[in-house]
Amino acid sequence: MESMFLRQKYNYSKELKRPITFGNVDMNKAVENGAMLKCAGFMRKQTERYKTKKVQLEKDEYPSFDGKGIKFFTFTPKEKKEKYPAMIYYHGGGFMFPIQKFMMNSSVSYCERLGIKVFLPEYRISLEDSCDTIIEDCYHMLKYVFENAYSGFSYYDKSLFDTAFVSIVKSLKDSVQITPNQLIDVICSNLSFISDGHLALTTADHGNGFYKELQTYVSDMLVYKVGDAYYDAKTKKQVLFDDAVRAFPTLNNSIADSYLIGIRSKNPTEKISVKSDGKDKVLPLHRIMSKEQTEESLVEERYEGNTAIITCSSFVGDSEEAMKKLYEIGKNCRKYRHVVWDLSNNLGGNSEFPKHFLKGLYGDVADTVKVLELQSSLVHAKETGEIKDIPYHFEESSHTPTKNGDLFTGELHIIINDMVASSTELAIRWAASYPRVTFYGCNSLGIGRFGDLCIYYLPNSQIVLWCPQKVFDAGIQETVGFEPDFWIDSHDVVSSVMNHITISSLSNG
């Protein structure tokens, strides 16, 4: 049989070299007479004897679909770190050749130059098993990483995962060809029962995650409450609505105990029905307004009379100098009667930043958030570089909760919106434990149940798996978020709060 490498069917670019040829080798005969299998055995001996001083090399097994332990190599940088980014290297070889020496060299190079942990699975080859088996081996390596590195895995019924994984494999087998972006969508659609704002799969031009936004929609109708009944602020007529419709407490300087009428939904909602004056009435809805996105800044400060306005739109960074600055700002705010802390659009970052501000303001932070850290063979290997058989379980991070400080005796007004997430939601939880604290704006994103991201990179597909390994028991439900005391349908919530402070101060003498 003429080698396919000798056929010049395509108009190759001059920039490309001539394809490698093997002469008139009959590949079928080489497979039939066992020559190819002997070649594979020789390659395996090379990898078994492989040694390197550049990185730490370990060998372990992961369980495949049929219970067989599939060997894999782990390459860990010599520079010890608490955490490493990781990648799974699915080697080439036309499904006929096992891991070869140059693939080991490539893994060493990835590991050393990029400072990442490399997992190189020695999946079965077509000379010994079927192509379906090979695909299953490769898939179960990804499944192994997911089941042993994702902190949310034990929070859902395992049968849901089992069903989803079977469906994913079936989709792959039924597909003649599938792109990495399509693979991401297949995985995410089958795991749609997961609700996690940190878990995601991405490529350079595509991404899909597991966050299910619960958005707030309100009408222009303002109502007030007398006893258990609601009344239209304009017509003074009673308004009736079913349990799906909510009344959101809001601020109105002329009407006490006032509310916005609306709904929280995962799907865009354009209208709701209510009954007023004995007639059905349709109310158009709009997404509740909040502060528009501006350039991010760690902290901005201004002072008006007895009120300090502190704006923090980002907590990204780790500067000790910045932490000290936030502490000093908080300390300075103790002398003010009112402190407005605007956290709008703050997606999180380093929780030490808001903690330093609160410590400066109050003297201490009552950090009662329970943190559960995932322990498993994979996580242990990632963090220590040591291969060890550790069952999947959680360990609670040890810390001694402190009591709240009481150095600030004024009122803290915190502004939040639907772009507040992650470590900023932890700050909300801390702040909520102090007396005389009021929240304004709209709901936070609700991304904080799972966190501390580990990044796994699959070089052949270019897929990146963003996988959290900690659980934070902060009392904020994933995707639901933290709800304010007063919902403000405005792009300028600060002005509404400042006006409220002024009027309240006048009425209280």
C-alpha positions as CSV (number, residue, x, y, z in Angstrom):
1,M,0.0,0.0,0.0
2,E,1.3,3.4,-0.9
3,S,2.0,5.5,2.1
4,M,-0.5,8.4,2.5
5,F,2.4,10.6,3.4
6,L,3.7,10.3,-0.2
7,R,0.5,11.6,-1.8
8,Q,0.8,15.2,-2.6
9,K,-2.9,16.2,-2.9
10,Y,-2.7,19.6,-1.3
11,N,-1.0,22.8,-2.3
12,Y,1.2,23.3,0.7
13,S,2.5,26.8,1.5
14,K,6.2,27.2,0.7
15,E,6.6,28.3,4.4
16,L,5.8,24.7,5.4
17,K,8.3,21.9,5.3
18,R,7.6,18.7,3.3
19,P,5.6,16.2,5.4
20,I,7.6,13.4,7.0
21,T,7.6,10.2,5.0
22,F,8.1,6.6,5.9
23,G,8.8,5.3,2.4
24,N,6.6,2.5,1.1
25,V,5.8,1.1,4.5
26,D,2.7,-1.1,4.7
27,M,1.1,0.1,7.9
28,N,-1.6,-2.6,7.9
29,K,1.1,-5.3,7.6
30,A,3.1,-3.7,10.4
31,V,0.0,-3.9,12.6
32,E,-0.9,-7.5,11.6
33,N,2.6,-8.9,12.1
34,G,3.0,-7.2,15.5
35,A,5.9,-4.9,14.5
36,M,3.9,-1.8,15.5
37,L,3.1,-3.3,18.9
38,K,6.8,-4.1,19.5
39,C,7.5,-0.5,18.6
40,A,5.0,0.7,21.1
41,G,6.6,-1.6,23.8
42,F,10.0,-0.1,23.0
43,M,8.5,3.4,23.5
44,R,7.0,2.4,26.8
45,K,10.4,1.2,28.1
46,Q,11.9,4.6,27.2
47,T,9.2,6.4,29.3
48,E,9.6,4.0,32.2
49,R,13.3,4.8,32.4
50,Y,12.7,8.5,31.9
51,K,14.4,10.7,34.4
52,T,14.7,14.5,34.8
53,K,16.3,16.8,37.3
54,K,14.5,19.9,36.1
55,V,11.1,19.1,37.7
56,Q,9.6,16.6,40.1
57,L,8.2,13.5,38.2
58,E,5.7,11.1,39.8
59,K,3.6,8.3,38.5
60,D,0.0,7.4,39.6
61,E,-3.2,5.9,38.3
62,Y,-6.8,7.1,37.8
63,P,-9.8,4.9,37.4
64,S,-11.3,4.6,33.9
65,F,-14.9,3.5,33.0
66,D,-14.2,-0.2,33.2
67,G,-12.4,-0.1,36.6
68,K,-9.0,-0.4,35.0
69,G,-6.4,1.9,36.6
70,I,-4.9,4.1,33.9
71,K,-1.3,5.3,34.6
72,F,-0.5,9.0,34.3
73,F,2.6,11.0,34.9
74,T,2.6,14.2,37.0
75,F,5.2,16.9,36.5
76,T,5.6,19.5,39.3
77,P,7.8,22.6,39.3
78,K,10.7,22.4,41.7
79,E,9.8,25.8,43.1
80,K,7.4,24.9,45.9
81,K,4.1,26.8,45.9
82,E,0.8,26.4,47.8
83,K,-1.0,26.2,44.5
84,Y,-0.1,25.6,40.8
85,P,-2.1,26.1,37.6
86,A,-2.6,22.7,36.0
87,M,-3.1,21.2,32.5
88,I,-3.9,17.8,31.2
89,Y,-1.7,16.8,28.2
90,Y,-3.5,14.4,25.9
91,H,-0.6,13.3,23.8
92,G,-0.7,12.6,20.0
93,G,0.3,9.4,18.2
94,G,-2.6,8.6,16.0
95,F,-4.2,6.4,18.8
96,M,-1.5,3.8,18.0
97,F,1.6,5.0,19.8
98,P,1.9,5.4,23.6
99,I,3.7,8.2,25.3
100,Q,7.1,8.9,23.8
101,K,10.3,10.5,25.1
102,F,9.7,13.8,23.3
103,M,6.3,14.1,24.9
104,M,7.9,13.6,28.3
105,N,10.4,16.4,27.3
106,S,7.5,18.6,26.3
107,S,5.8,18.1,29.6
108,V,9.0,19.0,31.4
109,S,9.2,22.1,29.3
110,Y,5.6,23.2,30.0
111,C,6.1,22.5,33.7
112,E,9.4,24.3,34.0
113,R,8.8,27.3,31.8
114,L,5.2,28.0,32.7
115,G,5.4,27.1,36.3
116,I,2.4,24.7,36.0
117,K,1.6,21.2,37.1
118,V,1.2,18.8,34.1
119,F,-0.8,15.6,34.0
120,L,0.1,13.2,31.2
121,P,-2.3,10.2,31.0
122,E,-1.1,7.0,29.4
123,Y,-4.4,6.1,27.9
124,R,-4.8,2.8,26.1
125,I,-4.0,2.6,22.4
126,S,-5.8,1.1,19.3
127,L,-3.2,-1.6,18.9
128,E,-4.5,-3.2,22.1
129,D,-8.0,-1.7,22.6
130,S,-10.8,-0.1,20.7
131,C,-11.0,3.6,19.8
132,D,-14.1,3.9,22.0
133,T,-11.9,2.7,25.0
134,I,-9.4,5.4,24.2
135,I,-12.0,8.1,24.1
136,E,-13.4,6.8,27.4
137,D,-9.9,6.9,29.0
138,C,-9.3,10.5,27.9
139,Y,-12.7,11.6,29.1
140,H,-12.4,9.8,32.5
141,M,-9.1,11.7,33.1
142,L,-11.1,15.0,32.8
143,K,-13.9,13.4,34.9
144,Y,-11.3,12.4,37.5
145,V,-10.1,16.0,37.7
146,F,-13.6,17.3,38.1
147,E,-14.6,14.8,40.8
148,N,-11.5,15.3,42.8
149,A,-10.9,19.0,42.4
150,Y,-14.4,20.6,42.4
151,S,-15.6,21.7,45.8
152,G,-19.3,21.7,44.7
153,F,-19.2,18.0,43.6
154,S,-20.5,16.7,47.0
155,Y,-23.3,19.4,47.2
156,Y,-25.3,17.7,44.5
157,D,-26.8,14.3,44.1
158,K,-24.1,12.0,42.7
159,S,-26.6,10.3,40.4
160,L,-27.1,13.7,38.6
161,F,-23.4,13.7,37.8
162,D,-23.4,10.0,36.7
163,T,-26.4,10.6,34.4
164,A,-24.7,13.7,33.0
165,F,-21.4,12.0,32.3
166,V,-23.1,9.1,30.5
167,S,-25.0,11.7,28.3
168,I,-21.8,13.6,27.6
169,V,-20.0,10.4,26.4
170,K,-23.0,9.4,24.2
171,S,-23.0,12.9,22.6
172,L,-19.3,12.6,21.9
173,K,-19.7,9.1,20.4
174,D,-22.6,10.2,18.2
175,S,-20.7,13.2,16.9
176,V,-18.6,12.7,13.8
177,Q,-16.6,15.8,14.6
178,I,-16.9,18.2,17.5
179,T,-15.1,21.5,18.1
180,P,-13.8,22.6,21.5
181,N,-16.5,25.3,21.8
182,Q,-19.2,22.7,21.0
183,L,-17.7,20.3,23.6
184,I,-17.9,23.1,26.2
185,D,-21.6,23.6,25.4
186,V,-22.3,19.9,25.5
187,I,-20.7,19.6,29.0
188,C,-22.4,22.7,30.4
189,S,-25.9,21.7,29.0
190,N,-25.6,18.3,30.7
191,L,-24.4,19.7,34.0
192,S,-27.0,22.5,34.0
193,F,-28.2,21.4,37.5
194,I,-25.1,23.1,38.9
195,S,-25.5,26.6,40.2
196,D,-22.0,28.0,40.7
197,G,-20.7,31.4,39.6
198,H,-17.0,30.4,39.8
199,L,-17.2,27.2,37.8
200,A,-16.6,27.7,34.0
201,L,-15.2,26.2,30.8
202,T,-13.6,28.6,28.3
203,T,-11.5,28.9,25.2
204,A,-9.9,32.0,23.7
205,D,-13.2,32.9,21.9
206,H,-15.9,31.1,23.8
207,G,-17.0,30.4,27.3
208,N,-19.9,28.8,29.3
209,G,-20.5,28.6,32.9
210,F,-23.0,27.6,35.6
211,Y,-24.2,30.9,36.9
212,K,-28.0,31.4,36.7
213,E,-28.7,35.0,37.2
214,L,-31.8,35.8,39.3
215,Q,-32.6,39.3,38.2
216,T,-34.9,41.9,39.7
217,Y,-37.6,43.6,37.6
218,V,-39.8,46.4,39.0
219,S,-42.7,48.5,37.7
220,D,-43.2,52.3,38.0
221,M,-46.0,51.8,40.4
222,L,-45.3,52.9,44.0
223,V,-47.4,51.4,46.7
224,Y,-47.6,52.0,50.5
225,K,-48.6,49.5,53.2
226,V,-51.3,49.8,55.8
227,G,-51.5,46.8,58.0
228,D,-51.2,43.8,55.6
229,A,-52.7,45.7,52.6
230,Y,-51.0,47.6,49.8
231,Y,-52.3,50.8,48.2
232,D,-51.4,52.6,45.0
233,A,-49.6,55.8,46.0
234,K,-51.4,57.7,43.2
235,T,-55.0,56.4,43.3
236,K,-55.0,55.4,47.0
237,K,-56.8,52.2,45.7
238,Q,-55.9,48.8,47.2
239,V,-53.6,46.7,45.1
240,L,-53.8,42.9,45.1
241,F,-51.3,40.5,43.6
242,D,-50.4,36.8,43.8
243,D,-47.4,35.2,45.6
244,A,-45.1,35.4,42.5
245,V,-45.2,39.2,42.7
246,R,-43.2,40.9,45.4
247,A,-43.3,44.2,47.2
248,F,-39.8,45.6,47.6
249,P,-39.2,48.1,50.5
250,T,-38.0,51.4,49.1
251,L,-37.3,55.0,50.1
252,N,-39.8,57.8,49.5
253,N,-39.5,61.0,51.4
254,S,-43.2,61.9,51.2
255,I,-44.7,58.4,51.6
256,A,-43.8,56.2,54.6
257,D,-43.6,52.5,54.4
258,S,-43.4,52.6,50.6
259,Y,-42.7,49.7,48.2
260,L,-41.8,48.9,44.6
261,I,-43.9,46.2,42.9
262,G,-42.0,43.6,40.8
263,I,-40.6,40.2,40.5
264,R,-37.3,38.3,40.7
265,S,-36.8,35.9,37.8
266,K,-34.1,34.0,36.0
267,N,-35.8,34.8,32.7
268,P,-36.4,38.3,31.3
269,T,-39.9,39.4,32.5
270,E,-41.7,42.3,30.7
271,K,-45.0,42.5,32.7
272,I,-47.0,41.4,35.7
273,S,-50.7,41.4,36.5
274,V,-52.2,42.9,39.6
275,K,-55.8,43.8,40.6
276,S,-56.7,47.4,41.6
277,D,-60.1,48.9,42.2
278,G,-61.6,45.5,41.3
279,K,-60.0,45.5,37.8
280,D,-57.1,43.5,36.3
281,K,-54.2,45.7,35.6
282,V,-51.0,44.9,33.6
283,L,-47.8,46.6,34.8
284,P,-44.9,46.9,32.5
285,L,-41.6,45.9,34.1
286,H,-38.0,47.0,33.7
287,R,-34.8,45.8,35.1
288,I,-34.1,47.6,38.3
289,M,-31.7,50.5,37.8
290,S,-28.3,50.6,39.6
291,K,-25.1,52.5,39.4
292,E,-23.6,52.5,35.9
293,Q,-20.1,50.9,35.4
294,T,-17.3,53.4,35.7
295,E,-13.5,53.1,35.9
296,E,-12.6,50.8,38.8
297,S,-10.8,52.1,41.8
298,L,-9.9,50.6,45.2
299,V,-11.0,53.6,47.2
300,E,-12.2,57.1,46.7
301,E,-13.2,59.4,49.6
302,R,-15.2,62.6,50.1
303,Y,-16.7,64.3,53.1
304,E,-19.9,66.4,53.4
305,G,-20.7,67.8,56.9
306,N,-21.1,64.9,59.3
307,T,-21.1,62.3,56.5
308,A,-18.2,60.4,54.9
309,I,-18.7,58.9,51.5
310,I,-16.3,56.0,50.7
311,T,-16.4,54.4,47.3
312,C,-14.7,51.0,46.6
313,S,-15.5,49.6,43.2
314,S,-12.7,46.9,43.2
315,F,-10.8,44.8,45.7
316,V,-8.3,43.4,43.2
317,G,-4.7,43.5,44.4
318,D,-2.6,42.6,47.4
319,S,-0.7,45.9,48.3
320,E,0.1,46.2,52.0
321,E,0.2,49.9,51.5
322,A,-3.3,49.9,50.1
323,M,-4.5,47.8,53.1
324,K,-3.0,50.3,55.5
325,K,-4.7,53.2,53.6
326,L,-8.1,51.6,53.9
327,Y,-7.5,51.0,57.6
328,E,-6.6,54.6,58.1
329,I,-9.6,55.8,56.1
330,G,-11.9,53.6,58.3
331,K,-10.2,54.9,61.4
332,N,-10.8,58.5,60.3
333,C,-14.5,57.7,59.6
334,R,-15.1,57.0,63.3
335,K,-15.6,60.7,64.0
336,Y,-18.5,61.0,61.5
337,R,-22.1,60.5,62.3
338,H,-22.8,58.8,59.0
339,V,-20.6,56.7,56.7
340,V,-21.8,55.8,53.2
341,W,-19.9,52.9,51.8
342,D,-20.5,52.5,48.1
343,L,-19.7,49.0,47.0
344,S,-21.6,49.2,43.6
345,N,-20.0,47.1,40.8
346,N,-17.4,45.6,43.0
347,L,-16.9,42.0,41.8
348,G,-14.5,41.2,44.6
349,G,-10.9,40.3,44.7
350,N,-8.9,40.3,48.0
351,S,-11.1,40.1,51.1
352,E,-8.3,41.7,53.2
353,F,-9.2,45.1,51.7
354,P,-12.7,45.4,53.1
355,K,-11.6,43.7,56.3
356,H,-9.0,46.4,56.9
357,F,-11.6,49.2,56.3
358,L,-14.0,47.6,58.8
359,K,-11.2,47.1,61.3
360,G,-10.2,50.7,61.0
361,L,-13.9,51.7,61.5
362,Y,-14.9,49.4,64.3
363,G,-11.6,48.2,65.7
364,D,-12.3,44.5,64.8
365,V,-14.2,42.2,62.4
366,A,-16.3,39.3,63.6
367,D,-15.3,36.8,60.9
368,T,-17.8,34.1,61.5
369,V,-17.8,32.7,58.0
370,K,-17.1,28.9,58.0
371,V,-14.6,27.9,55.3
372,L,-14.5,24.2,54.1
373,E,-11.4,23.3,52.1
374,L,-11.5,20.4,49.7
375,Q,-9.0,17.6,50.3
376,S,-8.3,15.0,47.7
377,S,-5.4,13.2,45.9
378,L,-5.5,15.7,43.1
379,V,-5.7,18.8,45.3
380,H,-2.9,17.5,47.5
381,A,-0.7,16.9,44.5
382,K,-1.4,20.3,43.1
383,E,-0.5,22.1,46.4
384,T,2.4,20.0,47.5
385,G,3.8,18.2,44.5
386,E,3.4,14.9,46.4
387,I,1.4,12.0,45.0
388,K,-0.7,10.6,47.9
389,D,-4.0,8.6,48.0
390,I,-6.4,11.0,49.8
391,P,-10.1,10.4,49.8
392,Y,-12.4,13.3,48.7
393,H,-13.5,15.2,51.8
394,F,-13.6,18.6,53.4
395,E,-11.7,20.1,56.3
396,E,-12.9,23.2,58.1
397,S,-10.4,26.0,58.2
398,S,-9.5,26.7,61.8
399,H,-10.0,30.2,63.1
400,T,-11.3,31.8,66.2
401,P,-14.2,34.2,65.6
402,T,-13.7,37.5,67.3
403,K,-16.3,39.8,68.7
404,N,-17.3,43.0,66.7
405,G,-15.4,46.1,67.7
406,D,-17.5,49.1,68.9
407,L,-15.3,52.1,68.2
408,F,-17.7,53.5,65.5
409,T,-21.0,54.6,67.1
410,G,-22.6,56.2,64.1
411,E,-24.6,54.7,61.2
412,L,-23.1,52.7,58.3
413,H,-25.0,52.9,55.0
414,I,-23.9,50.3,52.5
415,I,-24.8,50.5,48.8
416,I,-24.8,47.3,46.8
417,N,-26.0,46.2,43.3
418,D,-26.2,43.3,41.0
419,M,-22.5,43.6,40.1
420,V,-21.3,42.9,43.7
421,A,-19.9,39.4,44.1
422,S,-17.4,37.0,45.6
423,S,-15.2,38.5,48.4
424,T,-17.3,41.7,48.4
425,E,-20.3,39.5,49.4
426,L,-18.1,38.3,52.3
427,A,-17.6,41.9,53.3
428,I,-21.4,42.3,53.2
429,R,-21.8,39.4,55.6
430,W,-19.2,40.9,58.0
431,A,-20.8,44.3,57.9
432,A,-24.3,43.0,58.5
433,S,-23.2,41.7,61.9
434,Y,-22.6,45.2,63.2
435,P,-25.4,47.4,64.8
436,R,-26.8,50.4,62.9
437,V,-26.0,49.1,59.4
438,T,-28.4,49.6,56.5
439,F,-28.2,48.3,53.0
440,Y,-29.5,50.1,49.9
441,G,-29.6,49.5,46.1
442,C,-30.5,46.0,44.7
443,N,-29.5,42.4,45.1
444,S,-25.9,41.2,44.9
445,L,-24.9,38.6,42.3
446,G,-24.7,35.7,44.6
447,I,-21.3,34.3,43.7
448,G,-19.6,33.3,46.8
449,R,-20.7,29.8,48.0
450,F,-17.8,28.2,46.2
451,G,-14.4,29.8,45.6
452,D,-10.6,29.8,45.6
453,L,-10.2,29.0,41.9
454,C,-7.9,26.3,40.5
455,I,-7.2,26.5,36.8
456,Y,-6.8,23.4,34.6
457,Y,-5.6,23.7,31.0
458,L,-6.2,21.1,28.3
459,P,-3.6,21.9,25.6
460,N,-5.1,19.9,22.7
461,S,-8.6,21.4,22.9
462,Q,-7.4,24.7,24.4
463,I,-10.2,24.4,27.0
464,V,-9.6,26.0,30.4
465,L,-11.5,24.6,33.4
466,W,-12.1,27.2,36.1
467,C,-12.7,25.0,39.2
468,P,-13.3,26.2,42.8
469,Q,-11.9,24.1,45.7
470,K,-13.4,25.8,48.8
471,V,-16.9,26.2,50.2
472,F,-17.8,29.4,52.1
473,D,-20.7,29.2,54.5
474,A,-21.5,32.9,54.4
475,G,-25.3,32.6,54.4
476,I,-25.6,34.0,50.9
477,Q,-27.3,31.7,48.5
478,E,-25.6,31.1,45.2
479,T,-27.2,33.1,42.3
480,V,-29.8,34.6,44.8
481,G,-27.4,37.0,46.5
482,F,-27.8,39.4,49.3
483,E,-30.9,41.6,49.3
484,P,-30.9,45.2,50.6
485,D,-33.1,46.7,53.3
486,F,-34.2,49.4,50.8
487,W,-34.5,48.7,47.0
488,I,-33.6,51.9,45.0
489,D,-34.6,52.1,41.4
490,S,-32.0,54.7,40.4
491,H,-28.6,55.1,38.7
492,D,-27.6,57.4,41.6
493,V,-28.3,55.6,44.8
494,V,-25.7,57.7,46.7
495,S,-27.9,60.8,46.2
496,S,-31.0,59.0,47.4
497,V,-29.2,57.8,50.5
498,M,-27.7,61.3,51.2
499,N,-31.2,62.8,50.8
500,H,-32.6,60.2,53.2
501,I,-29.9,60.9,55.8
502,T,-30.6,64.7,55.6
503,I,-34.4,64.3,56.0
504,S,-34.0,61.7,58.8
505,S,-31.6,64.0,60.6
506,L,-34.0,66.9,60.4
507,S,-37.0,64.9,61.6
508,N,-35.0,63.6,64.5
509,G,-33.9,67.1,65.5
